[in-house]
Structure formats: structure tokens, C-alpha cells
């Protein structure tokens, strides 16, 4: 008899690949739209010196909304949507690597750690150039230069971003740094996202598969049919994201500064940050990161697990309680 508490993991070989990719693109776009404003806020908080402009996540949200309206929260969004490609590469690499590692180890932790790190390596190689352009667009603010580059204003000098702002930023990056400029911060990105991804997946399966089976006995009647596995997974995702965010935020701050401020050295950036703001500077943007990670991770987990269920091969749909 199937263990009521055992959460079945849908693996690569269980999936109808056509359904998986079609549904996956739609799900990823929905996630991008929901979390992008907090990504923008986090970027600005991490780059600003001290509290020169924003005093926290909520303060930044209100000020951006007042200054630029809702569109101000989505600066650089169209460019950022090109990361949909890297998103599909990420999930494909993750699932294929899990399948490959399974031939050598049955440990779910090992499979998740190796697959998560490998998927992030592939995805970041595609994402970094897009991120560099997108982050410079995020740093555009009416009437004020916040990053290295600034797009054209309108003829009246009001600082309103003109059409063609993406081309303008790309030209400025090319003039200043050449093609290498689009991979500025690549190593810092790898040092941020490979550990983040490698940590997130094992903690996700840990919280879903180990912690929640320890729920007090009086609540055990809720699982599985009265309380579907997706509920446990939706709670586990944000917990894993918060854990990974806390562990990797220092490197994320350094990565953002390297990419936006045009610095060449991770070590020098770290030293400058410590000299200017002390250890707490390494935690800048953490609240915005966790706030954005919580809803986004719930959407990602519910969406991704639902996506995999929708993409199950027909003969497997009723074979077990997924």
C-alpha cells in the first residue's frame, strides 16, 4: 500500500515533452510578471550607497510608484523576457541531470544538488548578457542617473526614457566595454546562482519530504487526498527559497554591483562594500529578495509541479498518487 506521506517525484522519463514545453513557457511568463517589480527594487537597493535614496523595500516601492508610475516598476521588463529561453534550458538541464545522476546515486539530495548547480551554470551563461542590459534599464529614474549609463531623455530634458532605450544601453555598453561588457559579473553570477540553485532544490525536497511528515498526528488525516501534496510543496518552496536567499545574498549584492557599476574585481568590490557599509551591507536587498521569492516560489512550485502533472504521459496519470 502506498505511503500516504510519501511525495512522489515526477522524473524526466514520466513526461510528455511537448506538453511540458508549451505549458512551461506560459507558466514562466506569468511568474516574471508577478515578481519583476521586486526584482527591480532589490537591484536598486543593492546598488545605492547606504540609504541615499531608498530606506527599504516598501519605501522604494512607494517612491518609484510616485515618480514613474506602474511602468517604472517594469523598466527593462521586455528585455528580461528573453530569459524565458534560459528558463527552459534550466528546467531541461535540471531534469536531464537528475536522470543522469540517478545512474550513480539514488540519494535525492545528491541528485538535486548536482542537477540544480548544473542547470544554473547553463542558464546563467544565457542570462547574464540579458541581465546586464536589463539591470541598467532598471537603474533608469526620471531626472537622475543611478547607474553607469543613462538613456536619452526627451527634447524638453524631462528625463523621460525615449523609444529605443534598449538599443541606447547596448550601444553604451559596447562603447565602454566591448562585447566583454555583456558578460560583466559572469563569474559573480555563477558564484551566486549555482550555490543558490544547488541549495534550493535539496532544501525544497528536504522540507517537503522530511519536515512535513513530522506534522503532529492530529493533523495526519489531512494527507494525502484531503490535503494534496501540492500544499506541502507550496509551503516547502518559500522555506527553501528563504534559506537559499540568506546563504547567498552576500554574493548577490556583490554580483549586482559588479554588473551595474562596471567593476572588474569581485574581491575589490567586496572590500569597498565592507569599508563603506560594514557586514550589514552584504544583507542589502535581502528583505526584497525574500518578499519577491515567497510569492514567486509558491507560483514556481505550484506551477512547476502542476506543469509536470499536466505533462505526465497518459498511461501514468492514474498509476499512483502524484
C-alpha positions as a Markdown table, in Angstrom:
| # | Residue | x | y | z |
|---|---|---|---|---|
| 1 | Unk | 0.0 | 0.0 | 0.0 |
| 2 | Unk | 1.3 | 3.5 | -0.9 |
| 3 | Unk | 2.6 | 5.6 | 1.9 |
| 4 | Unk | 0.2 | 8.5 | 2.4 |
| 5 | Unk | 3.0 | 10.7 | 3.4 |
| 6 | Unk | 5.4 | 9.9 | 0.6 |
| 7 | Unk | 5.5 | 12.6 | -2.0 |
| 8 | Unk | 6.2 | 11.1 | -5.4 |
| 9 | Unk | 8.7 | 13.0 | -7.6 |
| 10 | Unk | 7.8 | 13.2 | -11.3 |
| 11 | Unk | 11.0 | 12.5 | -13.2 |
| 12 | Unk | 12.0 | 13.3 | -16.8 |
| 13 | Unk | 11.0 | 9.9 | -18.2 |
| 14 | Unk | 7.5 | 10.4 | -16.9 |
| 15 | Unk | 6.8 | 13.5 | -19.0 |
| 16 | Unk | 5.2 | 14.2 | -22.3 |
| 17 | Unk | 7.9 | 16.7 | -23.5 |
| 18 | Unk | 5.6 | 18.6 | -26.0 |
| 19 | Unk | 3.1 | 19.5 | -23.2 |
| 20 | Unk | 6.0 | 20.2 | -20.8 |
| 21 | Unk | 7.5 | 22.9 | -23.0 |
| 22 | Unk | 4.2 | 24.6 | -24.2 |
| 23 | Unk | 2.8 | 24.9 | -20.7 |
| 24 | Unk | 6.2 | 25.8 | -19.3 |
| 25 | Unk | 6.6 | 29.0 | -21.4 |
| 26 | Unk | 3.2 | 30.2 | -20.3 |
| 27 | Unk | 3.9 | 29.5 | -16.6 |
| 28 | Unk | 7.3 | 31.2 | -16.7 |
| 29 | Unk | 5.9 | 34.4 | -18.2 |
| 30 | Unk | 3.2 | 34.5 | -15.5 |
| 31 | Unk | 5.9 | 34.3 | -12.9 |
| 32 | Unk | 8.0 | 37.0 | -14.5 |
| 33 | Unk | 5.1 | 39.5 | -14.5 |
| 34 | Unk | 4.3 | 38.8 | -10.8 |
| 35 | Unk | 7.8 | 39.2 | -9.4 |
| 36 | Unk | 9.6 | 41.7 | -11.6 |
| 37 | Unk | 8.8 | 44.8 | -9.6 |
| 38 | Unk | 10.5 | 43.3 | -6.5 |
| 39 | Unk | 13.5 | 42.3 | -8.7 |
| 40 | Unk | 13.8 | 45.9 | -9.8 |
| 41 | Unk | 13.5 | 47.2 | -6.2 |
| 42 | Unk | 16.1 | 44.7 | -5.0 |
| 43 | Unk | 18.6 | 45.8 | -7.7 |
| 44 | Unk | 18.2 | 49.5 | -6.8 |
| 45 | Unk | 18.6 | 48.8 | -3.1 |
| 46 | Unk | 21.7 | 46.8 | -3.6 |
| 47 | Unk | 23.4 | 49.4 | -5.9 |
| 48 | Unk | 22.6 | 52.6 | -3.9 |
| 49 | Unk | 25.2 | 53.8 | -1.4 |
| 50 | Unk | 23.9 | 53.5 | 2.1 |
| 51 | Unk | 20.3 | 54.8 | 2.2 |
| 52 | Unk | 20.9 | 57.7 | -0.1 |
| 53 | Unk | 17.6 | 57.3 | -1.9 |
| 54 | Unk | 15.5 | 54.4 | -0.6 |
| 55 | Unk | 15.1 | 53.4 | 3.1 |
| 56 | Unk | 13.8 | 49.9 | 2.4 |
| 57 | Unk | 11.7 | 47.8 | 0.2 |
| 58 | Unk | 8.3 | 49.5 | 0.9 |
| 59 | Unk | 9.9 | 53.0 | 0.7 |
| 60 | Unk | 11.4 | 52.1 | -2.7 |
| 61 | Unk | 8.1 | 50.7 | -3.9 |
| 62 | Unk | 6.2 | 53.9 | -3.0 |
| 63 | Unk | 8.8 | 56.3 | -4.3 |
| 64 | Unk | 9.1 | 54.5 | -7.7 |
| 65 | Unk | 5.4 | 54.4 | -8.0 |
| 66 | Unk | 5.1 | 58.1 | -7.3 |
| 67 | Unk | 7.9 | 59.1 | -9.5 |
| 68 | Unk | 7.4 | 56.8 | -12.5 |
| 69 | Unk | 4.0 | 55.2 | -12.1 |
| 70 | Unk | 3.4 | 51.5 | -12.6 |
| 71 | Unk | 5.6 | 51.4 | -15.7 |
| 72 | Unk | 8.5 | 52.5 | -13.5 |
| 73 | Unk | 8.3 | 49.1 | -11.7 |
| 74 | Unk | 8.7 | 47.3 | -15.1 |
| 75 | Unk | 11.7 | 49.1 | -16.5 |
| 76 | Unk | 13.7 | 46.6 | -18.5 |
| 77 | Unk | 10.9 | 44.0 | -18.4 |
| 78 | Unk | 10.7 | 43.4 | -22.2 |
| 79 | Unk | 14.5 | 42.8 | -22.4 |
| 80 | Unk | 14.2 | 40.5 | -19.3 |
| 81 | Unk | 11.5 | 38.3 | -21.1 |
| 82 | Unk | 14.3 | 36.9 | -23.3 |
| 83 | Unk | 15.4 | 35.0 | -20.2 |
| 84 | Unk | 12.4 | 32.7 | -21.0 |
| 85 | Unk | 14.9 | 30.9 | -23.2 |
| 86 | Unk | 17.3 | 30.3 | -20.3 |
| 87 | Unk | 14.4 | 29.2 | -18.1 |
| 88 | Unk | 13.5 | 26.4 | -20.5 |
| 89 | Unk | 17.2 | 25.5 | -20.7 |
| 90 | Unk | 17.3 | 25.5 | -16.9 |
| 91 | Unk | 14.5 | 23.0 | -16.4 |
| 92 | Unk | 15.7 | 20.8 | -19.2 |
| 93 | Unk | 19.2 | 20.6 | -17.8 |
| 94 | Unk | 17.9 | 20.1 | -14.3 |
| 95 | Unk | 15.7 | 17.1 | -15.3 |
| 96 | Unk | 18.2 | 15.5 | -17.6 |
| 97 | Unk | 21.0 | 15.8 | -15.0 |
| 98 | Unk | 18.8 | 14.2 | -12.3 |
| 99 | Unk | 18.2 | 11.3 | -14.7 |
| 100 | Unk | 22.0 | 11.0 | -15.4 |
| 101 | Unk | 23.0 | 11.2 | -11.7 |
| 102 | Unk | 20.4 | 8.6 | -10.8 |
| 103 | Unk | 22.6 | 6.0 | -12.6 |
| 104 | Unk | 25.3 | 6.7 | -9.9 |
| 105 | Unk | 23.4 | 7.7 | -6.8 |
| 106 | Unk | 19.8 | 7.2 | -5.6 |
| 107 | Unk | 20.2 | 9.9 | -3.0 |
| 108 | Unk | 17.6 | 12.6 | -3.8 |
| 109 | Unk | 19.8 | 15.2 | -2.1 |
| 110 | Unk | 22.8 | 14.4 | -4.3 |
| 111 | Unk | 20.6 | 14.4 | -7.5 |
| 112 | Unk | 19.0 | 17.7 | -6.5 |
| 113 | Unk | 22.3 | 19.4 | -5.6 |
| 114 | Unk | 24.2 | 18.3 | -8.8 |
| 115 | Unk | 21.2 | 19.0 | -11.1 |
| 116 | Unk | 20.5 | 22.4 | -9.5 |
| 117 | Unk | 24.1 | 23.5 | -9.9 |
| 118 | Unk | 24.4 | 22.3 | -13.4 |
| 119 | Unk | 21.1 | 23.8 | -14.5 |
| 120 | Unk | 22.2 | 27.2 | -13.1 |
| 121 | Unk | 25.5 | 27.0 | -14.9 |
| 122 | Unk | 23.8 | 26.6 | -18.3 |
| 123 | Unk | 21.1 | 29.1 | -17.6 |
| 124 | Unk | 23.5 | 31.9 | -16.4 |
| 125 | Unk | 25.6 | 31.5 | -19.5 |
| 126 | Unk | 22.5 | 32.6 | -21.4 |
| 127 | Unk | 21.0 | 35.0 | -18.8 |
| 128 | Unk | 24.0 | 37.2 | -17.9 |
| 129 | Unk | 24.0 | 39.4 | -21.1 |
| 130 | Unk | 20.3 | 39.9 | -20.8 |
| 131 | Unk | 20.6 | 40.7 | -17.1 |
| 132 | Unk | 23.3 | 43.2 | -17.7 |
| 133 | Unk | 21.2 | 45.2 | -20.1 |
| 134 | Unk | 18.0 | 44.7 | -18.0 |
| 135 | Unk | 19.7 | 45.9 | -14.8 |
| 136 | Unk | 21.0 | 49.1 | -16.5 |
| 137 | Unk | 17.4 | 49.8 | -17.6 |
| 138 | Unk | 16.2 | 49.1 | -14.1 |
| 139 | Unk | 18.5 | 51.8 | -12.8 |
| 140 | Unk | 16.9 | 54.5 | -15.0 |
| 141 | Unk | 15.0 | 57.0 | -13.0 |
| 142 | Unk | 13.4 | 60.2 | -14.1 |
| 143 | Unk | 15.8 | 63.1 | -13.8 |
| 144 | Unk | 18.5 | 61.1 | -12.1 |
| 145 | Unk | 21.4 | 58.9 | -13.1 |
| 146 | Unk | 21.6 | 55.9 | -10.8 |
| 147 | Unk | 24.0 | 53.6 | -12.8 |
| 148 | Unk | 26.9 | 53.9 | -15.1 |
| 149 | Unk | 24.8 | 54.6 | -18.2 |
| 150 | Unk | 21.8 | 56.8 | -18.8 |
| 151 | Unk | 19.4 | 56.6 | -21.8 |
| 152 | Unk | 18.4 | 59.6 | -23.8 |
| 153 | Unk | 15.8 | 62.0 | -22.4 |
| 154 | Unk | 13.1 | 63.8 | -24.4 |
| 155 | Unk | 13.9 | 67.1 | -26.1 |
| 156 | Unk | 12.5 | 69.1 | -23.2 |
| 157 | Unk | 15.0 | 67.5 | -20.9 |
| 158 | Unk | 12.5 | 65.9 | -18.5 |
| 159 | Unk | 14.4 | 62.7 | -18.3 |
| 160 | Unk | 11.6 | 60.6 | -19.9 |
| 161 | Unk | 13.0 | 57.5 | -21.4 |
| 162 | Unk | 12.9 | 57.6 | -25.2 |
| 163 | Unk | 11.9 | 54.9 | -27.5 |
| 164 | Unk | 14.9 | 52.8 | -28.3 |
| 165 | Unk | 16.2 | 52.9 | -24.8 |
| 166 | Unk | 17.4 | 49.2 | -25.0 |
| 167 | Unk | 19.5 | 50.0 | -28.1 |
| 168 | Unk | 20.9 | 53.0 | -26.4 |
| 169 | Unk | 22.1 | 51.0 | -23.4 |
| 170 | Unk | 23.5 | 48.3 | -25.7 |
| 171 | Unk | 25.5 | 50.9 | -27.6 |
| 172 | Unk | 26.8 | 52.4 | -24.4 |
| 173 | Unk | 27.9 | 49.1 | -23.1 |
| 174 | Unk | 29.7 | 48.2 | -26.4 |
| 175 | Unk | 31.4 | 51.6 | -26.5 |
| 176 | Unk | 32.6 | 51.4 | -22.9 |
| 177 | Unk | 33.5 | 47.7 | -22.5 |
| 178 | Unk | 33.1 | 45.9 | -25.9 |
| 179 | Unk | 31.5 | 42.5 | -26.0 |
| 180 | Unk | 33.0 | 41.6 | -22.7 |
| 181 | Unk | 30.7 | 44.2 | -21.1 |
| 182 | Unk | 27.8 | 41.9 | -21.6 |
| 183 | Unk | 29.4 | 39.2 | -19.5 |
| 184 | Unk | 30.5 | 41.6 | -16.8 |
| 185 | Unk | 29.8 | 39.9 | -13.5 |
| 186 | Unk | 29.6 | 36.4 | -15.1 |
| 187 | Unk | 31.8 | 34.8 | -12.5 |
| 188 | Unk | 30.0 | 36.6 | -9.7 |
| 189 | Unk | 26.7 | 35.4 | -11.2 |
| 190 | Unk | 27.9 | 31.8 | -11.2 |
| 191 | Unk | 29.1 | 32.2 | -7.6 |
| 192 | Unk | 25.7 | 33.5 | -6.7 |
| 193 | Unk | 23.3 | 31.3 | -8.6 |
| 194 | Unk | 25.0 | 28.0 | -8.8 |
| 195 | Unk | 25.1 | 27.7 | -5.0 |
| 196 | Unk | 21.6 | 29.2 | -4.7 |
| 197 | Unk | 20.2 | 26.6 | -7.1 |
| 198 | Unk | 22.3 | 23.8 | -5.7 |
| 199 | Unk | 21.0 | 24.7 | -2.2 |
| 200 | Unk | 17.4 | 25.4 | -3.1 |
| 201 | Unk | 16.5 | 22.0 | -4.6 |
| 202 | Unk | 17.8 | 19.8 | -1.8 |
| 203 | Unk | 16.1 | 22.1 | 0.8 |
| 204 | Unk | 12.9 | 22.0 | -1.1 |
| 205 | Unk | 12.8 | 18.2 | -1.1 |
| 206 | Unk | 14.0 | 18.2 | 2.5 |
| 207 | Unk | 11.2 | 20.4 | 3.7 |
| 208 | Unk | 8.6 | 18.6 | 1.5 |
| 209 | Unk | 9.7 | 15.1 | 2.2 |
| 210 | Unk | 11.1 | 15.1 | 5.7 |
| 211 | Unk | 9.9 | 18.1 | 7.7 |
| 212 | Unk | 6.2 | 17.9 | 6.9 |
| 213 | Unk | 5.7 | 14.2 | 7.6 |
| 214 | Unk | 6.5 | 15.2 | 11.2 |
| 215 | Unk | 3.3 | 17.3 | 11.4 |
| 216 | Unk | 1.5 | 16.3 | 14.6 |
| 217 | Unk | -0.5 | 13.2 | 14.5 |
| 218 | Unk | -3.8 | 15.0 | 15.0 |
| 219 | Unk | -3.3 | 16.7 | 11.6 |
| 220 | Unk | -2.3 | 13.5 | 9.7 |
| 221 | Unk | -5.9 | 12.9 | 8.5 |
| 222 | Unk | -5.3 | 15.9 | 6.1 |
| 223 | Unk | -2.9 | 13.9 | 3.9 |
| 224 | Unk | -3.0 | 13.0 | 1.1 |
| 225 | Unk | -6.3 | 13.3 | -0.6 |
| 226 | Unk | -7.9 | 15.9 | 1.8 |
| 227 | Unk | -4.7 | 17.9 | 1.6 |
| 228 | Unk | -3.0 | 17.3 | -1.7 |
| 229 | Unk | 0.8 | 17.0 | -1.9 |
| 230 | Unk | 0.9 | 20.3 | -3.8 |
| 231 | Unk | 0.0 | 22.1 | -0.5 |
| 232 | Unk | 3.1 | 20.7 | 1.3 |
| 233 | Unk | 5.2 | 21.5 | -1.8 |
| 234 | Unk | 3.8 | 25.1 | -1.9 |
| 235 | Unk | 4.9 | 25.6 | 1.8 |
| 236 | Unk | 8.3 | 23.9 | 1.2 |
| 237 | Unk | 9.2 | 26.1 | -1.7 |
| 238 | Unk | 9.3 | 29.5 | 0.1 |
| 239 | Unk | 11.1 | 27.9 | 3.1 |
| 240 | Unk | 13.8 | 26.6 | 0.7 |
| 241 | Unk | 13.9 | 30.0 | -1.1 |
| 242 | Unk | 14.4 | 31.9 | 2.2 |
| 243 | Unk | 17.1 | 29.5 | 3.3 |
| 244 | Unk | 18.9 | 29.8 | -0.1 |
| 245 | Unk | 18.5 | 33.6 | -0.1 |
| 246 | Unk | 20.0 | 34.1 | 3.3 |
| 247 | Unk | 23.0 | 31.9 | 2.4 |
| 248 | Unk | 23.7 | 33.5 | -1.0 |
| 249 | Unk | 22.6 | 37.2 | -0.6 |
| 250 | Unk | 26.2 | 38.5 | 0.1 |
| 251 | Unk | 27.3 | 37.2 | -3.3 |
| 252 | Unk | 24.2 | 38.6 | -4.9 |
| 253 | Unk | 24.9 | 42.1 | -3.6 |
| 254 | Unk | 28.5 | 41.9 | -5.0 |
| 255 | Unk | 27.2 | 40.5 | -8.3 |
| 256 | Unk | 24.8 | 43.3 | -8.8 |
| 257 | Unk | 27.4 | 46.0 | -8.0 |
| 258 | Unk | 29.9 | 44.4 | -10.4 |
| 259 | Unk | 27.4 | 44.3 | -13.2 |
| 260 | Unk | 25.8 | 47.8 | -12.7 |
| 261 | Unk | 28.8 | 49.8 | -11.6 |
| 262 | Unk | 31.2 | 48.2 | -14.1 |
| 263 | Unk | 33.7 | 46.9 | -11.5 |
| 264 | Unk | 36.2 | 44.3 | -12.6 |
| 265 | Unk | 37.1 | 42.7 | -9.3 |
| 266 | Unk | 34.9 | 40.7 | -7.0 |
| 267 | Unk | 37.4 | 41.0 | -4.2 |
| 268 | Unk | 37.8 | 44.8 | -4.6 |
| 269 | Unk | 34.0 | 45.2 | -4.7 |
| 270 | Unk | 33.7 | 43.1 | -1.5 |
| 271 | Unk | 36.4 | 45.2 | 0.2 |
| 272 | Unk | 34.8 | 48.5 | -0.9 |
| 273 | Unk | 31.4 | 47.4 | 0.3 |
| 274 | Unk | 32.8 | 46.3 | 3.7 |
| 275 | Unk | 34.6 | 49.6 | 4.1 |
| 276 | Unk | 31.6 | 51.7 | 3.2 |
| 277 | Unk | 28.8 | 49.8 | 4.9 |
| 278 | Unk | 30.2 | 47.0 | 7.0 |
| 279 | Unk | 28.9 | 43.4 | 7.2 |
| 280 | Unk | 25.3 | 44.6 | 7.1 |
| 281 | Unk | 26.0 | 45.8 | 3.5 |
| 282 | Unk | 26.1 | 42.2 | 2.5 |
| 283 | Unk | 22.5 | 41.8 | 3.5 |
| 284 | Unk | 21.2 | 44.7 | 1.4 |
| 285 | Unk | 18.1 | 43.9 | -0.5 |
| 286 | Unk | 17.6 | 40.6 | 1.4 |
| 287 | Unk | 14.0 | 41.5 | 2.5 |
| 288 | Unk | 13.1 | 42.5 | -1.1 |
| 289 | Unk | 14.7 | 39.2 | -2.2 |
| 290 | Unk | 12.7 | 37.1 | 0.3 |
| 291 | Unk | 9.5 | 39.1 | -0.4 |
| 292 | Unk | 9.9 | 38.5 | -4.1 |
| 293 | Unk | 11.0 | 34.9 | -3.6 |
| 294 | Unk | 8.0 | 34.0 | -1.4 |
| 295 | Unk | 5.1 | 34.6 | -3.9 |
| 296 | Unk | 7.3 | 33.7 | -6.9 |
| 297 | Unk | 8.4 | 30.4 | -5.3 |
| 298 | Unk | 4.9 | 29.5 | -4.4 |
| 299 | Unk | 3.9 | 30.2 | -8.0 |
| 300 | Unk | 7.0 | 28.4 | -9.3 |
| 301 | Unk | 6.4 | 25.3 | -7.1 |
| 302 | Unk | 2.7 | 25.1 | -7.7 |
| 303 | Unk | 3.1 | 25.9 | -11.3 |
| 304 | Unk | 6.1 | 23.6 | -11.9 |
| 305 | Unk | 4.6 | 20.6 | -10.0 |
| 306 | Unk | 1.2 | 21.2 | -11.7 |
| 307 | Unk | 3.1 | 21.6 | -15.1 |
| 308 | Unk | 4.7 | 18.2 | -14.5 |
| 309 | Unk | 1.4 | 16.6 | -13.6 |
| 310 | Unk | -0.3 | 18.1 | -16.7 |
| 311 | Unk | 2.6 | 16.8 | -18.7 |
| 312 | Unk | 2.5 | 13.2 | -17.4 |
| 313 | Unk | 2.4 | 10.6 | -20.1 |
| 314 | Unk | -1.2 | 9.4 | -20.4 |
| 315 | Unk | -0.5 | 5.9 | -19.2 |
| 316 | Unk | 1.0 | 7.2 | -15.9 |
| 317 | Unk | -1.7 | 9.6 | -14.9 |
| 318 | Unk | -3.7 | 7.2 | -12.7 |
| 319 | Unk | -0.8 | 4.8 | -11.9 |
| 320 | Unk | -0.1 | 6.4 | -8.5 |
| 321 | Unk | -0.9 | 9.4 | -6.3 |
| 322 | Unk | 1.4 | 12.1 | -7.6 |
